[in-house]
Every structure is written in C-alpha cells, then in structure tokens.
Amino acid sequence: MLKLKENCKYALLVPTSMGVRITPPNGQPVAASDNFFMHATSAETNVASISSYLGLPVKVLTTFVKDSPIAAFIKSNLRARGMDFEGRDVDQGGPWGYRHQFNIADSGFGTRGPRVHNDRAGEVGRTLNIADFDLDRIFGKEGVQIIHMSGLIAALSHETGIFCLELARAAKKYGTLVSFDLNYRASFWKGREAELKSIFTEIANAADILIGNEEDFQLCFGIHGPEAGGKDIVDQIDSFKGLVNNVRAAFPNAKVFANTLRQVINVNSHLWGALLYAEGEWFVAEPREINVLDRIGGGDGFVGGMLYAILRGWEKEKWVQFAWASGALATTFLTDYAQPADEDVIWSIWKGNARVKR
C-alpha cells in the first residue's frame, strides 16, 4: 500500500526546467498577432500548482540564468503560487549563452488546431546537476512525501536524465513516494531511443505512481495498447484497461497507474476521461464533454489533482474524480496551470455544477 512519510516539511517536490509561454489572445494564430500574454511555465510546476494553491507545502528544484529579467519574472511567479524553490544561478555566458526556454503557442479555435513551437536552444535547465543539491538535507532533514518527475525533464539532456535517476534513488532511500509521468515527446527521443528507454525504465521501476496518456506507455516502452486515433474513446476503455494491465506486469513495484483519456471533438470541446488502477482496484471517470479555453496543461492538472487527493489521504475513488475535475479546470485558464480558489471549485466541476456561487 502507499504509505506517506510523516513529519515532512514538503508534501510535494518537483524537479523542473522553468521557462515562459507566450500566447496571442482570443485563440489567434501567432503569425497573425502583435499582442501576446506571457506567463511562467513548466509541466512539473503545472502539476504542483494544484497542491500549492490549495495550501500544501511545495518545493521546486530548478536552475536559473543569473541576472536575467526572465529569471526574476519566474521567481516572482513561483513565490506568487506559494512555492519554495532552490536552484543555482548560472552565468549567462554572453548573448549566445544560456537562457530560459520560450514556448510559443496559439490555443487554436474551433476547427483550427493549436500549434506550439518550442524554442529551447541554450536552455539553462539542461544543466541541472545532482551535485548542486544536498539530497540528504532535502529528503532526510527537511523531508518530502512525494516527488513528482516528468519525462520532459528526464529526456531534456543526458545530464537531466542522470539528475532524475539520482533523485529517484534518493527518494527511495529516504521513504519518499515517487510519481512519474512519462510525457513522451518524439523530438526529445529522436536519436536517443536506447538511452532514454533505459533511463525511463529505471525510473519507472522505482516509481510508486506511474502516469501516461493514450500513447505514452506504448511509445516509451513498446507496451501493447489501443491504436492511436482509433474508435471512439468511450468504446476503448476496456482496451486501455488491458494496456494498464500490461504496464502493471512490466512494472510490478508501482502501486498506482493512471491513464488519461481524451477525444477531441473540436478545439473547444473535448471528451475527457481517465482510468486509475490503485492497489488492486479499478476506478473510472467516464469520458464526458468539457469546454476548453486552452488545452495545454489539462494532463498536468489531472496529475496535480490526483497527487493532492493522495496527499490528503482521501479514499481512492476520490483520487480519479478530483484528478479529472482538476484537469478540466486547468483547460479553463489562460495560464497552463490551474489556480483553484478552493477544493469546492474543483468538486463543483466533477458534479457538473456551474451555477453562480454568491
């Protein structure tokens, strides 16, 4: 069974590479716009935002560009989200040196799909090094209940892959639960398939909680599952249960397996569902239609909601319900992380109650 470590300073720890996302307003394409909204972002802090906004102590391990105004912008944002952070300030090395990544995106609209351009040349997060962090202090003296890692960080560079491996090993040593969201990206894996499959396999073997979407388990590990783009997602639930069962056989140390389900009707309307296998029991959030302002971050919101529910010690049925609703909430924000005012706003989404609250 999952057992949360007691007397910890932090409920949740996330290693990440911070950047900024710039998005035109009103679903407009980038090339047709001269006005942009900018916010600090990373998949892992998207996840952690559910817990931090709802009052749990969260810590971020990252790295920054020294004296960069973008770094200052990111630090201010993390403080505003109620997150502690720790990381080295790296000298820029001149105009052609290090910087924080830029994620340039439009949200799409209706029948025109979103387009995302990742500009990650010189990304400072690729230098993340385990030697820059005192793991005995972080996991031993301070204490962490869950560390959540993403395949985006594990695959970012050879150095970050080793960084994530060492964090997983330290977490296991000190009794911290390990959560791993595969987050497969073909552009990260190109030419590095053997290296990354080995790293991902070791982290997954250490994980207590394993998470993927419709294709991640198949693309990272070659585990058989439903064909992408097949029949309606509602009719594929049993097939996805079969996929999760195959993943369970491959990674028997994990106790919790989660798989989000999404079918795009159009950009602003999705069928959204999820499967959760936890300690011998299945829990399903049947796909139902949600309205989408911006889809980026919906999966992270799901993971954040699930981890929050686990950290709160709720019964397992509520894990998938709160996770589903947290993911749906994230798609209603211009930021790609949800900013819940309280638990009730998330439970209202699960219940389908969009009435005004006065």
C-alpha positions as CSV (number, residue, x, y, z in Angstrom):
1,M,0.0,0.0,0.0
2,L,1.0,3.6,-0.5
3,K,2.5,5.0,2.7
4,L,3.1,8.7,3.0
5,K,6.2,9.6,5.0
6,E,5.3,11.6,8.2
7,N,6.8,14.8,9.7
8,C,7.9,16.2,6.3
9,K,8.5,19.9,5.5
10,Y,7.2,19.4,2.0
11,A,4.2,17.5,0.7
12,L,5.4,17.6,-2.9
13,L,8.8,18.2,-4.6
14,V,9.2,18.7,-8.3
15,P,12.4,19.0,-10.4
16,T,11.9,21.2,-13.4
17,S,13.2,23.5,-16.1
18,M,11.4,26.8,-16.0
19,G,10.5,28.9,-19.0
20,V,7.9,31.2,-20.3
21,R,5.0,30.7,-22.6
22,I,3.7,33.5,-24.9
23,T,0.2,33.2,-26.4
24,P,-1.9,35.5,-28.5
25,P,-5.2,36.4,-27.0
26,N,-8.6,35.1,-28.2
27,G,-7.3,32.0,-29.9
28,Q,-5.5,33.9,-32.7
29,P,-2.5,32.4,-34.6
30,V,1.0,33.6,-33.7
31,A,1.8,34.9,-37.1
32,A,-1.3,37.0,-37.2
33,S,-0.8,38.6,-33.8
34,D,1.1,41.6,-32.4
35,N,-0.2,41.2,-28.8
36,F,0.8,38.4,-26.5
37,F,0.2,37.1,-23.0
38,M,3.3,35.8,-21.2
39,H,3.4,33.6,-18.2
40,A,6.0,31.4,-16.4
41,T,5.6,27.7,-17.1
42,S,6.8,24.1,-16.8
43,A,4.9,20.9,-16.8
44,E,6.0,19.9,-13.4
45,T,5.1,23.2,-11.7
46,N,1.7,23.0,-13.5
47,V,1.2,19.7,-11.6
48,A,2.4,21.2,-8.3
49,S,0.1,24.2,-8.6
50,I,-3.0,22.3,-7.5
51,S,-1.3,21.4,-4.2
52,S,0.3,24.9,-3.7
53,Y,-2.9,26.8,-4.4
54,L,-4.8,24.5,-2.0
55,G,-2.3,25.1,0.8
56,L,0.1,22.2,0.8
57,P,3.9,23.0,1.0
58,V,5.6,22.5,-2.3
59,K,9.2,22.8,-3.3
60,V,10.8,23.3,-6.8
61,L,14.3,22.2,-7.8
62,T,15.5,24.0,-10.9
63,T,18.2,26.3,-12.2
64,F,18.2,30.0,-13.3
65,V,20.1,32.3,-15.6
66,K,22.0,34.8,-13.3
67,D,20.8,38.4,-13.5
68,S,18.2,37.5,-16.2
69,P,14.9,39.5,-16.1
70,I,13.1,36.4,-17.2
71,A,14.6,34.5,-14.2
72,A,13.4,37.3,-12.0
73,F,9.9,37.0,-13.6
74,I,9.9,33.3,-13.0
75,K,11.0,33.5,-9.4
76,S,8.3,36.1,-8.7
77,N,5.7,33.8,-10.2
78,L,6.7,30.8,-8.2
79,R,6.5,32.9,-5.0
80,A,3.1,34.1,-6.0
81,R,2.0,30.4,-6.4
82,G,3.2,29.7,-2.9
83,M,6.1,27.5,-3.9
84,D,9.5,27.4,-2.4
85,F,12.3,27.0,-4.9
86,E,16.0,26.1,-4.9
87,G,18.5,26.2,-7.7
88,R,21.8,27.5,-8.9
89,D,22.1,30.9,-10.7
90,V,24.1,30.1,-13.9
91,D,26.2,32.8,-15.6
92,Q,24.6,33.5,-19.0
93,G,28.0,33.4,-20.7
94,G,27.2,36.3,-23.1
95,P,24.4,37.0,-25.5
96,W,24.7,33.5,-27.2
97,G,24.8,31.6,-23.8
98,Y,22.2,30.2,-21.5
99,R,18.6,31.3,-21.3
100,H,15.2,30.1,-20.2
101,Q,13.1,28.3,-22.8
102,F,10.3,30.0,-24.7
103,N,7.1,28.2,-25.5
104,I,5.4,30.0,-28.4
105,A,1.8,28.9,-28.9
106,D,-1.7,29.7,-30.1
107,S,-4.6,28.0,-28.5
108,G,-6.4,27.2,-31.7
109,F,-10.1,27.8,-32.2
110,G,-13.0,25.6,-33.4
111,T,-11.8,23.6,-36.4
112,R,-8.3,25.2,-36.4
113,G,-6.0,23.2,-34.1
114,P,-3.4,24.6,-31.7
115,R,0.1,25.0,-32.8
116,V,3.0,25.0,-30.3
117,H,6.6,25.9,-31.1
118,N,9.3,25.1,-28.5
119,D,12.3,27.4,-28.7
120,R,14.8,25.6,-26.3
121,A,18.2,26.5,-27.7
122,G,20.6,27.2,-24.8
123,E,18.1,26.1,-22.2
124,V,19.6,26.6,-18.8
125,G,17.5,23.7,-17.4
126,R,19.6,21.2,-19.4
127,T,22.4,21.9,-17.0
128,L,20.6,20.5,-13.9
129,N,23.1,18.6,-11.9
130,I,22.6,16.5,-8.8
131,A,25.8,17.9,-7.4
132,D,24.1,21.2,-7.0
133,F,21.6,19.9,-4.4
134,D,22.1,18.5,-0.9
135,L,19.9,15.4,-1.2
136,D,20.5,14.4,2.4
137,R,19.1,17.7,3.6
138,I,16.2,17.8,1.2
139,F,15.0,14.2,1.7
140,G,16.4,13.5,5.1
141,K,16.3,16.6,7.2
142,E,13.5,18.5,5.5
143,G,11.6,15.5,4.3
144,V,9.4,15.1,1.2
145,Q,6.2,13.0,1.0
146,I,6.0,12.7,-2.8
147,I,8.5,13.6,-5.5
148,H,6.9,14.0,-8.9
149,M,9.0,13.8,-12.1
150,S,8.2,14.1,-15.7
151,G,9.6,12.5,-18.8
152,L,10.1,16.1,-20.1
153,I,12.9,16.6,-17.6
154,A,14.2,13.1,-17.8
155,A,14.6,13.4,-21.6
156,L,15.8,17.0,-21.7
157,S,19.5,16.2,-21.8
158,H,21.9,13.4,-20.7
159,E,22.6,15.4,-17.6
160,T,18.9,15.8,-16.6
161,G,18.3,12.1,-17.2
162,I,21.0,11.3,-14.7
163,F,19.6,14.0,-12.4
164,C,16.2,12.4,-12.4
165,L,17.7,8.9,-11.8
166,E,19.6,10.2,-8.8
167,L,16.6,11.9,-7.4
168,A,14.5,8.7,-7.7
169,R,17.3,6.7,-5.9
170,A,17.5,9.3,-3.1
171,A,13.7,9.3,-2.7
172,K,13.6,5.5,-2.3
173,K,16.4,5.7,0.2
174,Y,14.5,8.1,2.4
175,G,11.0,6.7,2.0
176,T,9.6,9.3,-0.3
177,L,7.0,8.2,-2.8
178,V,8.0,8.5,-6.5
179,S,5.5,9.7,-9.1
180,F,6.5,9.5,-12.7
181,D,4.5,11.0,-15.7
182,L,6.0,9.7,-18.9
183,N,5.2,12.7,-21.0
184,Y,6.7,11.3,-24.2
185,R,8.0,13.8,-26.8
186,A,9.2,12.4,-30.1
187,S,11.5,15.4,-30.7
188,F,13.3,14.7,-27.4
189,W,13.7,11.0,-28.1
190,K,14.9,11.2,-31.7
191,G,18.4,9.6,-32.0
192,R,18.4,8.8,-28.2
193,E,15.9,5.9,-28.1
194,A,18.1,3.3,-26.4
195,E,19.5,5.8,-23.8
196,L,16.1,7.2,-22.9
197,K,14.3,3.8,-22.8
198,S,17.0,2.7,-20.3
199,I,16.6,5.8,-18.1
200,F,12.8,5.8,-18.2
201,T,12.8,2.1,-17.3
202,E,14.9,2.6,-14.2
203,I,12.8,5.5,-13.0
204,A,9.5,3.6,-13.8
205,N,10.9,0.6,-11.8
206,A,11.4,3.0,-8.8
207,A,8.0,4.6,-9.2
208,D,5.1,4.1,-6.8
209,I,2.8,6.1,-9.1
210,L,3.0,5.7,-13.0
211,I,1.1,8.0,-15.3
212,G,0.6,8.2,-19.1
213,N,-1.8,9.4,-21.7
214,E,-3.3,7.4,-24.6
215,E,0.1,6.7,-26.2
216,D,2.9,7.3,-23.7
217,F,3.2,3.7,-22.4
218,Q,3.3,2.4,-25.9
219,L,5.8,4.9,-27.3
220,C,8.2,4.8,-24.3
221,F,8.3,1.1,-23.6
222,G,6.7,-0.6,-26.6
223,I,3.9,-1.9,-24.4
224,H,0.9,-3.0,-26.5
225,G,-2.2,-1.0,-26.3
226,P,-5.1,0.6,-28.3
227,E,-4.2,2.0,-31.7
228,A,-3.9,5.8,-31.6
229,G,-6.7,7.6,-33.4
230,G,-9.0,4.5,-33.4
231,K,-12.6,4.2,-32.5
232,D,-14.4,6.5,-30.0
233,I,-12.6,6.8,-26.7
234,V,-15.7,5.7,-24.8
235,D,-15.6,2.3,-26.6
236,Q,-11.8,1.9,-25.9
237,I,-12.0,1.9,-22.1
238,D,-11.6,-1.9,-21.8
239,S,-8.7,-1.8,-24.3
240,F,-7.0,0.9,-22.1
241,K,-7.5,-1.3,-19.0
242,G,-5.7,-4.0,-21.0
243,L,-2.8,-1.6,-21.6
244,V,-2.6,-0.7,-17.9
245,N,-2.6,-4.4,-17.1
246,N,0.4,-4.8,-19.4
247,V,2.1,-1.9,-17.8
248,R,1.5,-3.4,-14.3
249,A,3.1,-6.6,-15.5
250,A,6.1,-4.7,-16.7
251,F,6.5,-2.5,-13.6
252,P,5.2,-4.5,-10.6
253,N,6.7,-2.2,-8.0
254,A,4.2,0.6,-8.7
255,K,1.0,0.7,-6.7
256,V,-0.9,3.3,-8.7
257,F,-1.4,3.5,-12.5
258,A,-3.2,6.4,-14.2
259,N,-4.1,6.9,-17.8
260,T,-5.9,10.0,-19.1
261,L,-8.4,9.7,-22.0
262,R,-9.1,12.4,-24.5
263,Q,-11.0,12.6,-27.7
264,V,-11.1,16.0,-29.5
265,I,-14.4,16.9,-30.9
266,N,-13.1,20.4,-31.8
267,V,-10.5,22.7,-30.2
268,N,-13.0,24.0,-27.7
269,S,-14.9,20.7,-27.0
270,H,-13.3,17.5,-25.8
271,L,-14.4,14.2,-24.3
272,W,-12.3,13.9,-21.2
273,G,-12.0,10.8,-19.0
274,A,-9.5,8.8,-17.0
275,L,-8.6,5.4,-15.7
276,L,-7.0,4.7,-12.3
277,Y,-5.8,1.4,-11.0
278,A,-4.8,1.6,-7.4
279,E,-3.8,-1.3,-5.2
280,G,-6.0,-3.9,-6.8
281,E,-9.0,-1.8,-7.7
282,W,-10.2,0.0,-10.9
283,F,-11.7,3.4,-10.8
284,V,-13.0,5.1,-14.0
285,A,-14.0,8.7,-14.8
286,E,-16.2,8.0,-17.8
287,P,-15.4,10.4,-20.7
288,R,-17.7,13.3,-20.8
289,E,-17.7,16.6,-22.8
290,I,-15.8,19.6,-21.4
291,N,-15.5,23.1,-22.8
292,V,-11.9,24.0,-23.4
293,L,-10.3,27.5,-23.5
294,D,-6.8,26.2,-23.8
295,R,-6.0,22.5,-23.7
296,I,-2.3,22.9,-22.7
297,G,-1.9,21.8,-19.1
298,G,-5.0,19.7,-18.8
299,G,-3.0,16.5,-18.3
300,D,-0.8,18.2,-15.7
301,G,-3.9,19.4,-13.9
302,F,-5.1,15.8,-13.8
303,V,-1.8,14.6,-12.2
304,G,-1.8,17.5,-9.8
305,G,-5.3,16.7,-8.6
306,M,-4.6,13.0,-8.2
307,L,-1.4,13.7,-6.1
308,Y,-3.3,16.3,-4.0
309,A,-6.0,13.7,-3.2
310,I,-3.4,11.1,-2.3
311,L,-1.6,13.6,-0.1
312,R,-4.8,14.4,1.7
313,G,-5.4,10.7,2.4
314,W,-8.8,10.5,0.7
315,E,-10.4,7.2,-0.3
316,K,-9.2,6.0,-3.7
317,E,-12.5,6.6,-5.5
318,K,-12.0,10.3,-5.0
319,W,-8.5,10.3,-6.4
320,V,-9.7,9.9,-10.0
321,Q,-12.7,12.2,-9.5
322,F,-10.6,15.1,-8.1
323,A,-8.0,14.5,-10.8
324,W,-10.5,14.5,-13.6
325,A,-12.0,17.7,-12.4
326,S,-8.6,19.4,-11.8
327,G,-7.6,18.6,-15.4
328,A,-10.9,20.0,-16.6
329,L,-10.3,23.1,-14.5
330,A,-6.9,23.7,-16.0
331,T,-8.3,23.9,-19.5
332,T,-10.4,26.9,-18.5
333,F,-7.3,29.1,-17.7
334,L,-5.2,31.2,-20.0
335,T,-2.2,30.0,-17.9
336,D,-1.4,26.3,-18.5
337,Y,-1.7,25.7,-14.8
338,A,-4.9,25.7,-12.8
339,Q,-5.4,28.2,-10.0
340,P,-8.1,26.8,-7.8
341,A,-9.6,29.1,-5.2
342,D,-10.5,26.1,-3.0
343,E,-11.4,22.4,-3.2
344,D,-15.1,23.3,-3.8
345,V,-14.4,24.8,-7.2
346,I,-12.9,21.5,-8.3
347,W,-15.7,19.3,-6.8
348,S,-18.3,21.6,-8.4
349,I,-16.8,20.7,-11.8
350,W,-16.9,17.0,-11.0
351,K,-20.6,17.4,-10.0
352,G,-21.4,19.4,-13.2
353,N,-22.5,22.3,-11.1
354,A,-21.6,25.5,-13.0
355,R,-24.1,27.7,-11.2
356,V,-23.0,31.0,-9.8
357,K,-21.7,31.0,-6.2
358,R,-22.5,34.1,-4.2
